[in-house]
Each structure stands twice: as C-alpha cells, then as structure tokens.
Amino acid sequence: PVMKRFTSLLNSRCQNLLLSTRANHAQHHYGTAEISASSKLQSYNDQIDQYADVNTKSPVQVWNEWDPLEEIIIGSEEHSIIPEPLPEVLAVVPLEKHEFFQKNGGKSWADAVGLDNWKKIQSNVKEYVSTLEAEGVTVKRPEPMDHSKTCVTPFFSSKGFDAACPRDLLLVVGDEIIESNMSWRSRYFEFMAYRKIVMDYWRRGAKWTAAPKNCYDGNLIDVNYVIPEDEREDGEEKYVLTEDEPSWDAADVLRLGRDLIAQRSQTTNSAGIEWLRRHMAPKGIRVHEVTFGDPFAMHIDCTIFPLHPGVMMANPLYPCKQKDMFEKAGWKIYDIPQLPDKDITFMSYTYLAMNIVMLDEKRAIVEARETEMMKFLERFGIRSVPVNFAHAQLMGGSFHCWSSDTRRRGTLQSYM
C-alpha cells in the first residue's frame, strides 16, 4: 500500500511537471496571449509545439533536404531484376516501353542491358560513392541480396526487384527511421537488404518504425486500370492503387522541417498518406497531401524539390495543384528549364535531371551531362558537383532515388 501511494504521488507530480514544462515552453514560444483560456482552439497539429522525445545522440537525424549532409545510404545495383509486368508496374511506364518489360520481366538487369552498359552502371555507382566520401560524407551500403528468388505470401507470388533505391523504402524524420510498405509486390521483401544497417542505427539509439505490410488480399491493385496513351484530356486523376489499405513509398515524401509533403501517386494512396499523418501528428509534424496531374506519377522528387528555405524547383510539365499552400507560406516555386529530350531507355526519364542530392544549401550532386540544370542552380547560388550517372539511370532514378540521407547537421524548424 505504501508503494502504491508513493507511485501514485510520483506519477501525479511527474505529470504536473510535464504539463507545467509544456505550458512554460508554449508561453516562451507563442506568448502569454496565445495560450490564454480565451484563445480559440486550434488543430491538434498546431497546438503541438515541439517534436516529442528527440534523442539528440541518435545516429540518425534529418529534418529537411538541404542541411549539411553527414551520412547517407547508397543503394546497390547487384543482383537486380527487371520487375515483372504487373499492373502496378505498367501504370508508371509509358505505353511505348511496355514491350521491354513484357519481354524481360523477371530477368536480370545485367543480362538485359548488356555487359558494356552493366560495367558502366557499376562504374557510375562507384563514382557516386567516392564523390560523396571525398566530400566528407559517410556512406552505408546494403547487403547483397538475390532478387531473382520468387517471393511467396498467402495472397501472391512475385520475383524481386532490386536494392538500388533506398529512398523508396526509408524515410528518416528527426531521429526516427520509418520503413514504408511500398506498393509493388516485387518490392515486398526489399527491406531485408537494409536490415543490418537499420538494426545498427536502432542499437545505437535511433527510433525505428515499419509501416504495416500490404496484404494484397483484396482490391489494392485495380487490375482493370486503363493506362493512358499520353496525358488525360479531361485532367481527371485516376490511379492503379485503390484505397483498399494504406500503401505508400517513402520517395513520395519531401521533408520541410515540421512539415512533410506527400504526393498521391501511382505508388502512394491517400490512405497511406493518412497513416503517415496519424503517425507523425503526436510528434508535431504535419503531413500535406499534394497532386500534380501526372498520369504516370511515381515519386515526388522529379516533380518538385526544395533547394533551400523558401526556394522550390518544379517540373514545368506538371505544376502542383496545391501551389497556393506553398506561396502562402512564403515559398517561391521556379520551373526548371525545358530540358532537351534524351535517348530515354528502360526506366530513365528526361526530368531525372531534377533528382539531385543537396550536400548543403550551396552545393548539389548533379548528373555530369545536365549543364542546363547546373546553370539553373547557379541562379540560386548553388554550385554543382558533377557525377557521371547516366547509365545508372537506365534502372530508374538518379542521385536522390539511389540514396537515403540518414544524418544532416541541423535543427527542427518550421518552413510552412
């Protein structure tokens, strides 16, 4: 009985101390008038004043896309497989490229692109890693994994894909690593390639959350989805991914301090964005859903990307439908120049030129051929660090996709 009374008293005093501390912090941050009893109630996110329980000694710490980069995960091309032509894959691939996937789905990338191209892909990745290391960035690499093995669950079977793009799987917000569940069935077990890295971070103090895996036991994938020949004339947004269960790719999310920008796309549904919103809300992080009208929308970092506070670059083909939200918060959005068409093969894309990695607010990793992009970045005082990566782009993605930054030197701030 004595212990129970002591425990009850201790809990009561701790709770009062916590409430007092939060009130004092709110008064310091907002001012007395803002927290008076007569103040109007605000949304839950607006009332939260700080990101709860941040471990400043955590080995991972990222709040945005531009703070000085200290540590990063770079993907691996080894044992990569061309995804089988399932509906969720073809939904993000223009019709003229379908034949390649229908003929080669399930085969290795090394065989499909030929030995010469494969060696150039390997060389590109090595150059990317060595450039980062020369800039003083610590680089982590995933474990080799045989993606040719067939994955089997109670509801589907599929060969794997690759571990080239950790950005698609891992989202670091503050001191937490969040594994997305990803919508492609071929990527169901891709997290295993990064498990040792994530376990090491977790053992050293990082938080670690995994979104619930998709079951695919219902109608998550619309097998009757009609792929447009080009742009949708009516402007209507249609998706192969339904709202049957939450599903999202981490590469559909950008970090702007207290705000996350999440794209509804062919790889992320609104239910997935809502899952992320509910997960982040208690920590004071807001999640905003955006759309762009891109019929093949897959990942946000070739459509809009922040260069530093207040400056966003955008793909001129697909303007953000929620542009006003950014402008009201003081952001200026600049269209990148119309880029010349390239010899686009396999999973590459002209506007991968946007898929850069910021070393800090003044320096960016940029593909060596992209001279127009370099000139564009110069307008904002950003020096380009050129790296050859054109052949690695054949497998899909560029520098931002092929990486997941796990530590940037900076603090949590509000930019929206």
Summary of the structure (lengths in Angstrom):
residues: 416
radius of gyration: 22.3
end to end distance: 51.4
largest distance: 78.3
contacts: 1338
relative contact order: 0.16
helix: 33%
strand: 21%
